[in-house]
């Protein structure tokens, strides 16, 4: 009789402790969803060098989409990229490099010289933050169909476009899309997501990877 | 031996049998499948652009109900493509009875030189059921871009003419036409076969 009573009181306690341990172990694991395959591309950068989606395989890349003759419309986007770049220390990505690539819709006007001038104007370090554009048809496939970013040239030569950032992992998979629809600043969110992605990359080998795959399975998205 | 003891023994025997059955049947199913590449969880439909094979027009949707393995290559390809197609043929062979539920498609990244007929001759050398498709330059470029593939002409030798550098990933499309898995070139035939098997269900 007493044994039964003891069992009855011990089992719930054990269960609660087990649940707490499980929570402590699994709760910190957050992953970014694997949204789509990022498009393959071949573009030309500010140094007149080709840059392809294969060149950045293995690196985490934050893409933004603007053009050099853009003015105030793009200032906010470029400020966000600059802010993320300056706050990279807050995100632990380990050995994985983080790069920034700004793709210009204006392939006619934005030759390497214009892109270099644009980079200089923004004070961008082109070793980490590159500017690129390419053949107009290829550009449409890459930006509109692949990255799903809308743009359209107006009759006065300027562009109307949707301000979007896209985060791509080293496996060439889109992991984040930022379309100005959150209350948090984009820079805050992107830095936080870089940290989450960095942790997943660091744990992509061995037993830990199973826990991260499970996190994907159970949709542990931030 | 008393009746109670007999009952206990039988009970223990049944319990033991239950554990063994659970061990053999349930546990292997509980172990998560380990994929050889990046799984896309969201519903990304594979691009369904019409391309051309030796037997006429082909779309991904033509293979609804099968797992489609998409690979980009070209017939003049000196090393990577034959190695990959060989590996894919081996994966299909490993699936044994379910091989007819899989369709391997190679999309040409050299539409200027590869004709549908050349592609057919090339891919069927590796496996009689493989299909090779091509299209005009603009169509191929668009399809490749959307599959995350990039290619460019590189200098070759005088004997081979130009070669083409291209992304060498292998992409799995599930039975409903959703793009599900991107596998790196390095994956083994066994890994690819087990991933295909996973999506066959």
Interface residues (C-beta under 8 A of the other chain):
Chain A: X33 X34 X35 X36 X37 X38 X39 X40 X41 X42 X50 X52 X53 X54 X137 X138 X141 X142 X145 X146 X169 X171 X172 X173 X210 X213 X214 X216 X217 X219
Chain B: X32 X34 X35 X37 X38 X39 X40 X41 X42 X44 X138 X141 X142 X144 X145 X146 X147 X148 X149 X150 X151 X152 X165 X167 X169 X171 X179 X182
